[in-house]
Amino acid sequence: MHVLVTGDTLSGAWTYTRELVTGLVTRGVRVTLITFGDIPLPEHTAWMDHLHGLEYCPTAFRLEWMHEAEEDLAESSAFLAGLVRELKPDVLHLNQFCYGDLAVDVPRIIMAHGDLISWTQAVKDRGQAARSIGWYRQTVLRGIARADAVVAPSAWMLDRIHACYGRPRRGEVIYPGRNPIFFNPYVSKDDCVLTVGRLVDAGRQVSLLTQQEHPIPVCIVGAEQTVPVPRIPIRADVKIATDQTSVAIRGPQTEAQLRALYSRAAIYAATSRYEPLGMPALEAAFSRCAIVANDIPSFREIWGDAVLYFRTNDAVSLAESIRQLSQDRSLRRAYAELAYTRARERFTTKRMIEEYLQLYRRLIGAKALAA
């Protein structure tokens, strides 16, 4: 089987793409990966070096949610369609809506790991969501209409797609996965809280952690994407300390640094008000962190009773939940074990890849029958 995957190098979806591509190749699938956004540095693609069966083609075409993306769309679509006709893949796995209506006769799925309209509805008020984003909406509608299947990372996200754009011809939920081998759940924990997200990201709203005092130190990693090991040591840390609390704000971390932070942190704060993909919380769970989560539908769906919820978007309730776990170590260990067990049972790369392979085979089979 040959699968052509499109990817986004500018968001947390890059981690998802890495897991997908690696998992497919290790199952013997030939993969062609085409990325949009920035051209990644060699250090960001080092994980591809030993993946035999992967062909990688990076591009700098703008992504559909970016300003002036419409200026690139015709050229990027023509480029991608030409590659598809040349390579003749069996399936297109598209992580952008805009290529769903590509003029090629190949089964295609769209992975809806987030969209501009549902983000705006969750993060801003609905009046603002109705502002002029007509080109974007029409582009998404065309892509969904031509897709053989739209896959969402949660039932909540699939429902948002229905509400914002209408029902696709086939909707599927395939939960994202991570490989547990990348994380260390056996390190002794420090009394501290970790979260990942930029302070200016209204969707992640990690700023909730800066609005109240906390009994234990808080670390905010200010970027979801990891960075290469710098040739010259660079300090990008800010620490705000008072008699009552300590908040350290760190810049982007290398993979090794981020894994170490996950492994040492006793508590992970999942503060997002909009979180379709949820990779950082999953990484925290595989590191056996107790998770304190914002009470939003996507977290409820993914984590059930395995995390401690705070009142929706409420900094006071978040601080109370952190205080509860910091004072009750047995409760903290119990929540850490619950999150770890749920992640191992439900959200591994192996399970995700198996579900995608089943979907690919069904789409290929349906095309063969139609022919």
N, C-alpha and C positions, 0 to 999 in steps of 0.2 A: 504494500500500500504506500502511496505517495501523497503526503498532505502538505499543502502550501499554507503557511501560517503568516498572518500579518501582525505586527507588534508595535507597541508604543514605548519609546525610550525615555519619556519625560515624566512618568508617573509611577505609582506603586504597582501598576499593571506589568511592569518589567519583571518583577519577581514572579508573578503568575506565568508570564510567557516563558521564563527560564524553566520553571517546573514542568510546564506542558511539553516544551520541546525536548527537554532531557528525558522525561518519562516516555515520550513516544519513540525516541531514538533507541532507548534501552530495550524497548519492546520489539525492535526490528523494523520500525516504520521509517521510511525515507522521508525527511522533512526539508522543505525549503522555507527559510525564514526571511521575510521582507519587513524591515522596520522603517518607521516614519518618525519625524521629530528631529532630534539632534543625531549626528553621527556619533556613536559611542566611542569612547577611548578604548584602546586595546585591553586595558586592565578590566574594563567592564564586560568584555567578551571572552575573557580567559577561560571561563567555564565551557566554552564551545570547543576548545582545542582538542579534546580527546573524544569528541562525539562523532564517530564514524557513521556517515549516513545523513549528516547535516550540511546543507549548503546555505550560506548566509549572505544576504545582500542588503546592506544598510543604505538608506536614503535620508535626505534632509527635507523632504516634502512636509509642509505644515499639516498638522492634525486637524480634524474637522471642527474641534471646539476652539481652535485658536483664531485670533484676529486675522482677517484677510485670508482665511483658509480657502475660500472659494476661488481665489486666484490660482491656487495650485491644483485644485481638484481635477480639472480636465486633463492636465499633464500627468498627474500621478495615476489617474485611472487608466490612461492610455499605456503608460509604462507597465502597470500591473497586468493589464489585459494582454499585452504583448508577451510578458513572461509566462502567463498561464498558457497561452497558445503554443509557446515554444516548449515548455516543460511538461505539459499535459498531466497535471496532478489529478488524483482521483477525487480529492475533496479540497475545498477552500475553507480554512478556519480563520475567520475574519474578526479581528479585535477592533475594527472600526465599522460603524454603521454605513458610511458613505460608499463602501465598495460592495455592498450587498446587491446593487443593480448592475454590477460589472457585466459587460456584453460578452460573456463566454458561456459555453454549455457545460458547466461543471457544477455538481452539487455544492452548495455553500451554506455554512452556518455563520451566524453573527453571535459573538460573545458580548453580552450587554453588561459590562463591568462598571457601568455608570453612564450618566448622560447629563447634558447641560440643563435641561428643563427640570428633571426631578431633583437635581442638585439645587437649583434655584428655589424650588418650592420648599425644600427642606431647610435651606440655610437662610433664605430671605423670605419676605412675605409674598403671598400669592399675587398681589397686585404687580409687584416687580417681575414676577415670573411671566406675566402676560406681555411684557415689553417686546419690542420688535426683535425677535430672533427667528423671523420667518424663514430665511434661507436655511438655517440649521435644521429647523423642524421639517421642512420639505425634503431635505437631504436624508434625514433619518427615516422619514416615512417611505421614501423610494427604496432605501436599502432594506427595510423590514419587509416591504411588499414582495420583493424578489427573493428573499432568503428562504431556503428550504426549511430552516429551523432557526429560532432565536433561543440561545441558551443564556440563562441568567444565573448568577452565583447564589441566589436565594429566591424563595417564592415571593418575598416582599419586593425584590427588584423586578421580577417578572410582572407582578401586579402593577408596579409603577409604569412599566413599559406599556401595558394594556391601557392604563389610565391616560397616559400622555400621548400615545401614538396609535392606539387601536390594537386589536388582537392579531398577532402574526399567524401565518398558516399552521405553524407548529411551534409550540413553546415548551421548553425543557428547563429543568433546574438541575444543574450539576455543581455541587459545592466545590469551591477551590480546595486544593490540598497542598501540603508541604511535606518534604521528606524529613522524618524525625531524626535521621542520622546527622543532620546539620546542627543539632542543638544538644546542649548538655543539661539534663534535668537532675544531675546528681551532685552539683556543687552546693556547699553550705551557703545559705542565704544571708544577705545583709539586711538590716532593718532600713529599707529604702523603697521608694516608689519610682517606677520608670514609666515613661510614655514616649511615643514617637509621633512627631508632627510639628510643623512650623507654627510659630505663634500667630502669624498672619493668616493662617488657613482657617476660615470660618467653619468649614465642614468638620475639621478635626477638633476645633475649639479646645486645644490643650491649655489655652489661657485660663480655663476654669481652675487649674491648679495654682495659679498665681493670685487668686482672689481671696483665699482663706489661709489661715495658719494651719500647719500640719505638724504632728508630733515627731515625724521622722523625715529625713532628707528626701527631696524630690529631684529627679533628673529628667529633663526634657531634651530628647534628641531632636534637633531641629530640621531633620530631613528624613524622608522614608527611604530614599535610594542610598545605597552604600557608595563609598568613594574608594578610589585606588589608594594604596599606601603612598603617602607623599614622599618625594625625594628629600625635602627639607621639612623638619618638624614644624607644624603650624598650630598655633593655639587659637581655637575659636570658641572658647568656653567663657561663660559669664556666670558668676555666682552671686546670688542675692541672699544674704544671711542676716537674721535678726536673732534676738534671744529666744524667739518662739519657733522659728522655722528656717529652713534652708532650701533654696531652689537653685539648682545648677542647670544652666541652659547651654547645651553643647551643639556644635555644628555637626555636619555630616560625619559619619563614622565609617571606618572600614568594616568589612564583614566580620573579621575577627574581633574588633572592638565591640561591635553591636551584639554579637553572640555572647561575649563576656558580660556585657551589661545585662542582657536577658538572664543569663545563668545566675548572676549574683543578686538580682532584684527579687525581693520577697513579694512585691505587689506590682501588678501592671494596671495602669489606669487607662481604660478604653473610653475616652471622653467624647468620641465623635457624635455629631448629630446627623451625619450622613455617612454611611459606611456600607456600600454594597459588597466590597471585596473582602475587607477585614483581615488582611494578611498579618499586620503587626500583632494583633491579639492572638492569632493562631500561633505565631512564633513564640509569644510569651507562654502560651499554654504548653507547647512542646518543651519549654524550658522550666516547666513546673512552677510558674508564677501563679499566685492567687490573683484573680482578675476582678477589678471593680469596674463595672460597665454602666454607661448611660442607658437609661431605660427607654430604648427605641426598638421598633419592631424587628429590625434585622438582627440585632444582638439577641433578642428574645428567641428568635427562630434558630439561630446558630448555637447558642450556648445553653438554652433552657435553664435548668436549675444549677448549672455548674459554675455560675459566677454570682457575685454579690452586686445587685443593681442599686444605683442611686437615682433619686428623682430626676426626671428628664431635664437636662440642661441646667441643673441646680448646683452651683458651686458649694453651697452650704451642706447639702446632702452628700456631695462627693467627699467633702472633708470629714463628715461624720462617719462615712463608710470606711475611709482610710483609718480613722482613729479606732474604729471597732476592730479592724483586722490587726492593727499595730498592737493593741492591748490584749487581744485574745489569740495567742500563738496557735493553739490547737484548732481554732476556727480557721485561721489563715492556712494552716497545713491542710485542713480538710478541703477548702476551696481550691487550693493548688492541686491536690490530687484529683478532684472532680474535673477540673479543666484539662489536666494532663490526660486523664483516661478518656474523656470525651473526644479530645483531639486525636488520640491514637486510634480510637474505634471508628471515627466518622470522617476525618479530614486529612487523610494521607494522600500523597501523590499517587500511590498505587491504585487506590480506589477511584480517584478522579480520572486517571488514564483509562482504566477499564470501562468506565461509563462513556467516555468519549469514543473509544474504539467501537463500542456497541452502536453508538449513534452514527458514526461514520459508515459502518457496515450496512446499517439500515438505509441510509441515504444512497449509498452506492447500489444496493440491491434494488431500491425503488427506481432509480434511473435506468438500470438494466431492464427491469420489467416494462417500463414505459417505452423503451426502445424496441 
